[in-house]
Amino acid sequence: MAKLDRIDLLQSTPFFFMHAACLLVFWVGWSWPAVAVAVVLYAVRVFALTAFYHRYFSHRAFKTSRWFQFAAAVVGTTAVQRGPIWWAAHHRDHHRHSDREQDVHSPWQHGFLWSHMLWFLTHENYETNENNVRDWMKFSELRFLDRHYMLVPVLLAGFLYLLGAALKNWLPGWGTDGLQMVVWGFFISTVAVYHVTYSINSLAHLVGRRRFPTKDHSRNNFVLAMLTFGEGWHNNHHFYQASARQGFYWWEIDISYYLLRFLSWFGLVWDLKGVPERVLAQGRGKRESA
């Protein structure tokens, strides 16, 4: 009860509204174009969060230009998980205190529901510890995104409405319209991204296998790795955080890493940090534990 009293209900209203708005699907129905847009936006935003919010802004696992850094941050904000500076600051704290009392989203310390989604609804966790992210505070455009993190999502929702309305006029046989496109492409897709990425804080510290002897409860989970484009290799990541690759071995599918390699062919990202042979040797052939 004491923890629930800490939730800032006013600032949390948009979060709860996002979930409630998904129920509009029973009114607007569905169409293949709307579902396709939802799937594409799910994939794009999961990649932006995992590759850039996490591996780049939080861990600096590769390099990119200032303009592409900003472009990736803009796409990341469409996931409605606040700005890249806020996200990186809290994530760095997570690694510093993983599964100890100071870890604000440890399921071992605070329970599943709190670790999954309630922790960031409190007033104190709306704040950004700027000391954790001095490397990013020098970029005015990133500070702007952090202050106005709802601007890009609102623009995305507006674009989706116009897209659906245009399709209704130009291709009425497709069976979509503005509101349906918003419900599927924005609300349902965003909530799916929410809970898939939140599961790394919660489920990936509870369910799965452990290859490496970390000081926390991080686990590798194949299903989560598929849903999050590689983040489910969480025990790997906690053992060696600097790598741009979280699926350390060829059989550990890491879609975000494959896409980063693709971007590197065009010079958009570079210096992707790998996994040292000493780390690979330590885990190779080792039987994973529950």
N, C-alpha and C positions, 0 to 999 in steps of 0.2 A: 504493500500500500504506500509506503514511504517513497518508493521509486516512481509509482504511478503519479503521485502528487507532483513530481518534478517535471512531468510532461507539460510543455507549453501548448495549450489547446489552441490558442489563436494562430500561432505560427504553424501549427500542425494541420490546420484546416485544409490547405491544398492537398496534402498527402492523403487524407481520408477522402476528400472529394474525388481524387483520381480513382480510388477503388470503387466508390459508389457509382461513378459515371460509367464504369464497365457494365453495369446492369442495364444500361440503355440498349445493349445489344438485343434484348428481348423485344424492344420496340422497333429498332432500325433493321433488324435482320442481318443477313450477310450476303456477300457476293464475292466471286473469285478475285476481282480487282482489289477489293478492300482487304481481303485476307492476305493477298500477295504483298500489298504495301506494308501490312503489319509485319509480315515475316522479314521483308527486306530491311525495314527500319529496326527490327529486333537485332538482326545480324550486324548492321552498321553500328548501332549504338553499343552492343556488347563489345565489338572490336575496339571502338573508341575508348571505352572504359578500361578494358583489360590491357590493351597495348599502350595507351597513352596516359590516362589517369593513373593507372597502376604502375606499369613497367617503366614508363618515361617520367611522369611528374613525381611519382613517389620514390622510385628507385634509380632513376637516371641510367637505365640499362642500355641506352643507345643515344645517339645524337641526331639532331635534325636542325633545320633552319628556323629562324624566328617566325617567318611567315607560316611555315607548315605547322610549327608548334601551336600557333594561334588558331589555325584552321582546325586542327585536331581537337583543340580545347573547345571550340565553338560546337563541333559535332558532339563532343562529350557532354556539353551542357544540355543537349536535347534529351538526354536520359533523365533529366530532372533529379539529379543527385548532387545538386549544388555545383559550385565552381571547382576548378582544378586545384587551386591553392588550398581551399578548405579540405578537399578530399585527401590531398597529399599530406597535409599536416596531421590529420587524424590517423591516416594509415601509418605514418612513421611512428606515431605514438604506439600504435598497435604492435609493431615489431619490437619496439623498445620494452614493452611490458607484457608481451604475449602470454595470455592465460594466467597472468597474475592479477592481483586485485585492482591495479591501476589500469588494466586493459578494459576499456569501457564497453567493449562488445565481446567479452569472453563468455561463452555459454557455461563454462565450468565455474565461473565466478558469479554470474548474474542471471543464469537461466536462459533457455532457448529463445523465448519470445523477445526478451530484452535484447539479447545479442543479435537477433535477426533483424529487428526493425524499430524497437522502441527507443533505443539509446540515443539516436540522433534527433528525436523529437523533444529533447529536454533543452531548456534555455542555455545551460552551460555548454552543451555540445553544438549549439549553433555558432559558438565563437570559434575563431581560428587562432591557434597558437602560432603567431608569426615567427617566433624564434625557431620553429621547426622547418620553416620554409623561406628563409632569408634568400635562398638562391632564386626563388620565383617572385618574391616581393618587388624586385627591381623592374619587373615588366608591367608597365601601366595597363596594357591591354588585358593581361591576365587578372590584374586587380579589378578592372572594370567588369569582367565576366563574373568574378566572385561577388561583387556588390549587386549586380543585376542579373543573377543567374536564371531568373524566370523569363527574361526578355526573349531569348532564342526559342525556348519551348513554346511560348505564346505565338511567336511568328510561325513556327512549324505547324501548330494546330490551325492557324489561319490559312496557311498554304494548303493543308490537307482539305480543309473545307472548300476552298476554291477549286482544288483539283477534282473533288467529288462532284461539285456542282457543274463543272465544265464537262465531265464525263457523262453526267445525266443529260445534258443538252446535246452533246455531240454524238454520244454512243449510248442511247437509252436502252439498247438491248443488253448492255452489261449489267444493268440492275443495281447501280450504285448511285449515291447522291452525297451531298456535302456532309451531312451529319453522320451518315454511316461510315464515311471515310475517316472522320475524326474519331469516332468510337473505336474502330478497329486499328487505324494507323497510329493514333496517339494514345488513347486511354488503355486499351487492351495490350497493345505492344509495349507501352511504357511500364505497366504493372508487371508484365512478364519479365521485362529486363530487371525491374526492381528485385523481384524475389529470387531470380536466378543468381544475380550478383550478391544479394544479401546472404545467400546460402553459403558463400565462402566464409563469411564471418561465423556462421552458426554451424551448419551441417559439416563443413570441412574440418571442424575441430571436434566432431562427434562420431562421424560415420566414415569408415574407410580403412586403409592399411597404412602402416608406418614403415618406411624403408630406412629412414635416417633417425638417429637418436637425438632429436631436438629437445630443448628444455620446456617445450609447450606440448599441446595435444594435437598439433596439426596432422592431417591425414591426406593421403592420396585417394581420390575417388573418381573412377572412370566416368560415371554418369555426369557428375558435376563438371568434369573436364570437357565433356562433349557439349554440354549446355552453355558453358562459359568460355568456350574456345581455348581451353588450356589451363584455366585458373584452378581447376580441380586437382592438379598435381601439387597440392598445397604443402605437403610434407617436404617435397623436393624444394619448393620455394623457400620455406622457412629455414631449411638447412643451408641453402646458398641463395641469398636474396638478389645478388647483383646481376644475375644472368637475364638476358632478354628472352631466354627459353626456359619454360617451366616443365615441359615434358623432356626430361633429361636424356631419355633413350629413344631409339627409333620407333619403338612400339608404343610410346606414350604420345598420342596425337595432341598436337598443340597448334590449333588453327591460327591463333593470333601470331605466333612466331612465323608460321609459313607466310602469312600476309605481310609481316614486317620484312621478311626476306624478299618478297615480291616488290615491295616499295623500295627496297635498297637497290634493286636493279635499275631504277630510274633516278637514283640519287636523292630521293626524298628523305630517306633516313640512312644512317651509316654508323659504323663502329658498334655494331650489335655485340654486346658482351656475351661470350659463350660460357660453357661450364668447364672448369679446369679438369684435366685428366685425373688429378688426385681425388676430386669429388666423385667423378664417374667410377673410378676404381673402387672407392669405398662402398658405393652402393651396388656395384655390379655383382650379380650372383647372390646377393644377400636376400634371405627369405624375409618377406614383409610380415610384420606382426599386426594384430588388430589393435 
